[in-house]
């Protein structure tokens, strides 16, 4: 009930292509779904997040698509750039009480120049 | 710059040694968290603190203790280090009650090796 399953583990995309990373959750009480970006040697940094009252959220080249009935959400990176090469983590949480993130296992993205 | 500061950045311990990882934030956040990151396993919560004076176990608390010294500082202690505790440790914080931002702010991590 507490797991967040993330796929793929690694992804190689050509410059200018679309990168897609998928996550699935089990706990229907989760109501906050962030994506974090982590560069080598750094801590994760919040990239974009969505609440379940919307099906899509876009910030620049980054879009989250959310499917509440399927309990799935995904990150789309449009026009992928070499500078996007990083590890991406999805997470899920409740926003009531003292909530704690449950993280996916991460996706290592490499964008080829 | 404002943020979450972790010390040390790197540490090598011998099995059975003890050490304390330090974390401090200057954003006036209420909640603080300790995670460990291992290859293929994502980030797993060790302990968290909702406010000064309170701490609670996360997913993987065994072998660790924590202290919320004040609102700014949250330390993680390994009493008797084991090779299985070799990992990268991240501290994070968040302002409770901020409905405009549920995101965590992470520190840059402590890379710990136990030999």
Interface residues (C-beta under 8 A of the other chain):
Chain A: X6 X9 X32 X34 X36 X41 X42 X43 X44 X45 X46 X49 X89 X93 X95 X98 X99 X100 X101 X103 X104 X105 X106
Chain B: X4 X31 X33 X35 X40 X41 X42 X43 X44 X45 X48 X50 X56 X58 X90 X92 X96 X99 X102 X103 X104 X105 X106 X107 X108 X109
